[in-house]
Amino acid sequence: MDSQYKESEVCIIHHETSKEGDEIFGLKDYESWKTLLDAAKVRNYAPITDVAKDLREEEVPRIHYHRKCRSLFTMKRELKTLKRKATENITDEAGENSLPKKPTHTNTELSYSQLEENNTALCLQKLATASNQRVVLPASIKPHVFTNLAWDNIDRLEETLTGKGTSHRVNGIVVQANFYGPHLSRTDFPHIEKQKQRSVTIEDQGLEVYVAGARVGPQPLPTREHYIQETKEAALLARKKTMVWALARQTDPENQTIPSWTGFNISTRDQEPISQDIVGYLPTINSPATELNTVFEILKQLELMRKELHLETIVVVMDQALYAKAAEITWKHREWFPNILLWAAVAH
């Protein structure tokens, strides 16, 4: 290798678009050298990789370069493309079957086939439970505990030639406060015998058709006198807290120690311990969120969940699109879903 790259101020990269009169720079530190060396390894650039052979550990060589040369040489997007092409070339040369399609072991030394069998058994257990119950709740969700739910669309827009045939689904989550003490048991899960089954075939069952008919508006809600007084007291307390927060933030703006508005209100909550909630995922409804049939199915499942959890009322959060359709159905059929409280909010 030519020693001029080590000792003299000659650009070791010297991209063809650089000019001879450009200013020369040296390496700042070891991290700067490591970035340059990694790029050279991807590009298989011998003038730099050869320099690394003669260096001690974490030694920084005396090499120089033009700033523009280094910028082009270490461009992440181009390096990523070169890595991908190198991988494709290795695959083509070795043959399609040379690389494993699936991992053979996990970190716990469990074979992939055994992992598939375990996941299939869990799926069969859920299906067996669903044959007796219309809705399958996660095992972590307990009865007799106030429950919030949230539903939203979970579309998967696959690329198709016509733009049709993409997946439009609705997914829900259930949230409960985490509490300690004796937990009342729910229906026991059925026992699944050990077998070698690794896949499950499920028939897609269509949703019940909802006939909309003429729309019905909401009924007026009566307001009790003590509710009004409680609302006024809560609003007054909130204004006082906001005033204290605003004044505290002005004491030393340059060395700010007072948290933001949300953090301040959380830290000043009186006798309300902050704890992590329990979140469970509900089975996906394989139907577009824009259809009334889908929202009707959500409401029916909510009512069944309420009964399963032995709750007087249950709260569900939806975005504006789902909320509008759910409100339309509940206003028209008040006797069907009187104990479901709809809440329009941002669900993302």
C-alpha positions as CSV (number, residue, x, y, z in Angstrom):
1,M,0.0,0.0,0.0
2,D,1.2,3.5,-0.8
3,S,2.3,5.2,2.4
4,Q,1.2,8.7,1.2
5,Y,-2.3,8.0,2.4
6,K,-1.0,7.7,6.0
7,E,1.3,10.6,6.4
8,S,0.6,13.2,3.6
9,E,-2.4,15.4,3.2
10,V,-3.8,13.6,0.1
11,C,-7.5,12.6,-0.1
12,I,-7.6,8.9,0.4
13,I,-11.0,8.8,-1.3
14,H,-10.8,11.5,-3.9
15,H,-14.2,11.2,-5.6
16,E,-14.0,12.3,-9.3
17,T,-16.3,15.3,-8.7
18,S,-13.8,16.8,-6.2
19,K,-11.4,19.5,-7.1
20,E,-7.7,19.5,-6.3
21,G,-7.9,22.8,-4.5
22,D,-10.6,21.7,-2.0
23,E,-9.7,21.9,1.7
24,I,-8.3,18.7,3.2
25,F,-9.6,17.4,6.6
26,G,-8.3,14.7,9.0
27,L,-10.1,12.3,11.3
28,K,-11.6,13.8,14.4
29,D,-11.7,10.7,16.7
30,Y,-12.1,7.0,16.7
31,E,-15.8,7.1,15.9
32,S,-15.1,9.1,12.8
33,W,-12.5,6.5,11.7
34,K,-14.9,3.6,12.5
35,T,-17.6,5.1,10.3
36,L,-15.2,5.6,7.4
37,L,-13.8,2.0,7.8
38,D,-17.3,0.5,7.9
39,A,-18.1,2.2,4.6
40,A,-14.9,1.0,3.1
41,K,-15.7,-2.6,4.1
42,V,-19.1,-2.4,2.4
43,R,-17.5,-0.9,-0.7
44,N,-14.5,-3.3,-0.5
45,Y,-12.2,-0.2,-0.8
46,A,-8.6,-1.5,-0.3
47,P,-6.8,1.9,0.4
48,I,-8.7,2.3,3.6
49,T,-9.1,-1.4,4.7
50,D,-5.3,-1.9,4.2
51,V,-4.7,1.0,6.6
52,A,-6.7,-0.7,9.3
53,K,-4.5,-3.8,9.2
54,D,-1.4,-2.0,10.6
55,L,-3.3,-0.2,13.4
56,R,-3.5,-1.1,17.1
57,E,-6.8,-1.3,18.9
58,E,-8.7,2.0,18.8
59,E,-5.8,3.7,17.1
60,V,-6.8,6.6,14.8
61,P,-4.7,6.8,11.5
62,R,-3.4,10.0,10.0
63,I,-5.4,10.0,6.8
64,H,-7.1,12.9,5.1
65,Y,-10.0,13.5,2.8
66,H,-12.2,16.1,1.2
67,R,-15.4,16.8,3.1
68,K,-17.5,16.1,0.0
69,C,-15.6,12.9,-0.7
70,R,-16.3,11.5,2.7
71,S,-20.0,12.5,2.6
72,L,-20.5,10.6,-0.7
73,F,-18.4,7.7,0.5
74,T,-20.4,7.2,3.7
75,M,-23.9,7.9,2.4
76,K,-26.1,5.5,4.3
77,R,-28.7,5.0,1.5
78,E,-26.1,4.0,-1.0
79,L,-24.3,1.7,1.5
80,K,-27.7,0.0,2.3
81,T,-28.2,-0.6,-1.4
82,L,-24.8,-2.2,-1.8
83,K,-25.4,-4.5,1.2
84,R,-28.7,-5.6,-0.3
85,K,-27.1,-6.4,-3.7
86,A,-24.3,-8.3,-2.0
87,T,-26.8,-10.4,-0.1
88,E,-28.8,-11.1,-3.3
89,N,-25.6,-12.1,-5.1
90,I,-24.7,-14.6,-2.4
91,T,-28.1,-16.1,-2.5
92,D,-28.1,-16.5,-6.2
93,E,-24.6,-18.1,-6.2
94,A,-25.4,-20.5,-3.4
95,G,-28.8,-21.5,-4.5
96,E,-32.3,-20.9,-3.3
97,N,-32.3,-23.7,-0.8
98,S,-29.0,-22.8,0.9
99,L,-30.6,-20.3,3.3
100,P,-33.0,-21.5,6.0
101,K,-36.6,-20.3,5.5
102,K,-37.4,-20.5,9.3
103,P,-35.4,-20.3,12.4
104,T,-34.5,-23.7,13.9
105,H,-34.2,-22.6,17.5
106,T,-35.2,-19.7,19.7
107,N,-33.2,-18.3,22.5
108,T,-34.7,-20.8,24.9
109,E,-33.5,-23.8,22.7
110,L,-37.1,-24.5,21.7
111,S,-37.4,-26.0,18.2
112,Y,-39.5,-24.0,15.7
113,S,-41.8,-27.0,15.1
114,Q,-42.5,-27.2,18.8
115,L,-43.2,-23.5,18.9
116,E,-45.7,-24.0,16.1
117,E,-47.4,-26.8,17.9
118,N,-47.7,-24.7,21.1
119,N,-49.2,-21.8,19.3
120,T,-51.6,-24.1,17.5
121,A,-52.7,-25.6,20.8
122,L,-53.4,-22.1,22.2
123,C,-55.4,-21.3,19.2
124,L,-57.5,-24.5,19.5
125,Q,-58.1,-23.7,23.1
126,K,-59.4,-20.2,22.2
127,L,-61.6,-21.8,19.5
128,A,-63.0,-24.4,21.9
129,T,-63.8,-21.6,24.4
130,A,-65.5,-19.6,21.6
131,S,-67.8,-22.5,20.8
132,N,-69.3,-22.1,24.3
133,Q,-69.1,-18.3,24.5
134,R,-69.8,-15.7,21.8
135,V,-66.8,-13.6,22.9
136,V,-63.4,-14.8,24.1
137,L,-61.8,-12.4,26.6
138,P,-58.1,-12.5,27.4
139,A,-57.3,-14.5,30.5
140,S,-55.8,-11.4,32.2
141,I,-59.1,-9.6,32.2
142,K,-61.0,-10.1,35.5
143,P,-64.8,-9.9,36.2
144,H,-66.4,-7.3,38.4
145,V,-63.7,-4.7,37.5
146,F,-64.5,-1.4,35.7
147,T,-63.5,-1.9,32.1
148,N,-62.7,0.4,29.2
149,L,-62.6,-0.8,25.6
150,A,-61.4,0.8,22.4
151,W,-62.2,-0.2,18.8
152,D,-60.6,1.1,15.6
153,N,-59.9,0.0,12.1
154,I,-56.7,-2.0,11.4
155,D,-56.5,-2.0,7.6
156,R,-53.7,-3.7,5.8
157,L,-53.4,-2.2,2.4
158,E,-51.6,-4.8,0.4
159,E,-50.4,-3.9,-3.1
160,T,-52.6,-5.4,-5.8
161,L,-52.8,-4.8,-9.5
162,T,-56.3,-3.4,-9.4
163,G,-56.2,-1.9,-5.9
164,K,-59.0,-4.3,-4.8
165,G,-58.7,-7.3,-2.5
166,T,-57.0,-5.5,0.4
167,S,-57.6,-6.4,4.0
168,H,-60.0,-4.2,6.0
169,R,-60.5,-5.3,9.6
170,V,-61.5,-3.9,13.0
171,N,-59.6,-4.6,16.1
172,G,-60.3,-4.0,19.8
173,I,-58.4,-3.7,23.1
174,V,-59.7,-4.0,26.6
175,V,-58.2,-2.0,29.5
176,Q,-58.6,-2.7,33.2
177,A,-57.0,-1.2,36.3
178,N,-54.4,-3.5,37.9
179,F,-55.5,-4.3,41.5
180,Y,-54.3,-6.7,44.2
181,G,-56.4,-9.1,46.2
182,P,-58.4,-12.2,45.5
183,H,-59.5,-12.5,41.9
184,L,-62.8,-14.1,41.1
185,S,-62.3,-16.8,38.5
186,R,-64.0,-16.8,35.2
187,T,-65.0,-19.8,33.1
188,D,-62.1,-22.3,33.0
189,F,-60.4,-22.9,29.7
190,P,-61.0,-26.3,28.1
191,H,-58.2,-28.9,28.2
192,I,-56.5,-29.5,24.9
193,E,-54.8,-32.9,24.4
194,K,-51.2,-32.9,23.2
195,Q,-50.9,-33.5,19.5
196,K,-48.6,-32.7,16.5
197,Q,-50.9,-30.3,14.8
198,R,-49.2,-27.2,13.5
199,S,-51.9,-25.3,11.6
200,V,-55.6,-24.5,12.0
201,T,-58.3,-24.2,9.3
202,I,-61.1,-21.7,10.1
203,E,-64.2,-21.1,8.1
204,D,-65.0,-17.4,7.6
205,Q,-68.4,-16.8,9.1
206,G,-70.3,-13.8,7.8
207,L,-71.7,-11.1,10.0
208,E,-75.4,-10.7,10.8
209,V,-76.9,-8.2,8.4
210,Y,-78.1,-5.0,10.0
211,V,-81.1,-3.3,8.4
212,A,-80.8,0.4,9.0
213,G,-84.2,1.8,8.2
214,A,-85.2,5.3,9.1
215,R,-82.8,7.1,11.4
216,V,-83.7,8.1,14.9
217,G,-82.1,11.0,16.8
218,P,-80.9,11.0,20.4
219,Q,-83.1,11.5,23.4
220,P,-82.6,14.5,25.7
221,L,-80.5,13.6,28.8
222,P,-81.9,14.9,32.1
223,T,-79.2,16.5,34.3
224,R,-79.4,16.2,38.1
225,E,-78.8,19.2,40.3
226,H,-75.9,17.7,42.2
227,Y,-74.2,16.8,38.9
228,I,-74.1,20.4,38.0
229,Q,-72.6,21.4,41.3
230,E,-69.9,18.7,41.1
231,T,-69.0,19.9,37.6
232,K,-68.6,23.5,38.7
233,E,-66.4,22.4,41.7
234,A,-64.2,20.3,39.4
235,A,-63.8,23.1,36.9
236,L,-62.9,25.6,39.6
237,L,-60.2,23.2,41.0
238,A,-58.8,22.7,37.5
239,R,-58.5,26.5,36.9
240,K,-56.7,26.9,40.3
241,K,-54.2,24.1,39.4
242,T,-53.6,25.7,36.0
243,M,-52.9,29.1,37.6
244,V,-50.4,27.5,40.1
245,W,-48.7,25.7,37.2
246,A,-48.4,28.8,35.0
247,L,-46.9,30.9,37.9
248,A,-44.5,28.1,38.9
249,R,-43.2,27.8,35.3
250,Q,-42.3,31.5,35.4
251,T,-40.1,31.3,38.5
252,D,-37.0,30.3,36.5
253,P,-37.7,29.7,32.8
254,E,-34.1,29.2,31.9
255,N,-33.5,26.4,34.4
256,Q,-36.9,24.8,34.2
257,T,-37.7,22.2,36.8
258,I,-41.5,22.3,36.7
259,P,-42.9,19.6,34.3
260,S,-45.3,20.2,31.5
261,W,-49.0,20.7,32.1
262,T,-49.8,17.0,31.9
263,G,-46.9,15.9,34.1
264,F,-47.7,18.6,36.6
265,N,-51.4,17.4,36.9
266,I,-50.3,13.8,37.3
267,S,-47.8,14.6,40.0
268,T,-50.3,16.7,42.0
269,R,-53.2,14.3,41.9
270,D,-54.4,13.9,45.5
271,Q,-54.6,10.3,46.9
272,E,-54.7,8.7,43.4
273,P,-51.7,6.3,43.0
274,I,-50.5,5.8,39.5
275,S,-50.2,2.2,38.4
276,Q,-49.9,0.3,35.1
277,D,-53.2,-0.9,33.6
278,I,-53.8,-4.3,32.2
279,V,-54.3,-4.3,28.4
280,G,-55.7,-7.2,26.5
281,Y,-56.3,-7.7,22.8
282,L,-59.7,-8.9,21.4
283,P,-60.2,-11.1,18.4
284,T,-60.2,-9.2,15.1
285,I,-63.4,-8.7,13.2
286,N,-62.6,-9.4,9.5
287,S,-64.9,-6.8,8.1
288,P,-64.5,-3.1,7.1
289,A,-65.1,-0.5,9.7
290,T,-67.2,1.5,7.3
291,E,-70.1,-1.0,7.2
292,L,-73.0,-0.9,9.7
293,N,-72.9,-4.7,9.9
294,T,-69.4,-4.4,11.5
295,V,-70.4,-1.8,14.0
296,F,-73.5,-3.8,14.9
297,E,-71.3,-6.8,15.5
298,I,-69.0,-4.7,17.8
299,L,-72.0,-3.6,19.9
300,K,-73.3,-7.1,20.2
301,Q,-69.9,-8.3,21.4
302,L,-69.7,-5.4,23.9
303,E,-73.0,-6.4,25.4
304,L,-71.8,-10.0,25.7
305,M,-68.5,-8.9,27.3
306,R,-70.5,-6.8,29.8
307,K,-72.5,-9.8,30.9
308,E,-69.4,-12.0,31.0
309,L,-67.6,-9.5,33.3
310,H,-70.7,-9.0,35.4
311,L,-70.7,-5.2,35.0
312,E,-73.6,-2.8,35.1
313,T,-72.2,-0.6,32.4
314,I,-69.2,-0.8,30.1
315,V,-67.4,2.1,28.3
316,V,-66.1,1.9,24.7
317,V,-63.9,4.5,22.9
318,M,-64.2,4.9,19.2
319,D,-63.0,7.3,16.6
320,Q,-65.5,9.6,14.8
321,A,-66.3,7.2,12.0
322,L,-67.1,4.3,14.2
323,Y,-68.8,6.4,16.8
324,A,-71.2,7.9,14.3
325,K,-72.4,4.5,13.2
326,A,-72.6,3.1,16.7
327,A,-74.6,6.1,17.9
328,E,-77.0,5.7,15.0
329,I,-77.6,2.0,16.0
330,T,-77.9,2.7,19.7
331,W,-80.3,5.6,19.2
332,K,-82.6,3.5,17.1
333,H,-82.5,0.4,19.3
334,R,-82.2,1.8,22.9
335,E,-83.6,-1.4,24.4
336,W,-80.8,-3.5,22.9
337,F,-77.7,-1.6,24.2
338,P,-78.8,0.5,27.2
339,N,-75.7,-0.3,29.3
340,I,-73.1,0.6,26.7
341,L,-71.6,4.0,27.1
342,L,-70.1,5.4,23.8
343,W,-67.2,7.8,24.0
344,A,-66.0,9.7,20.9
345,A,-62.3,10.2,21.2
346,V,-59.0,9.9,19.4
347,A,-58.2,6.2,19.5
348,H,-54.7,6.3,18.0
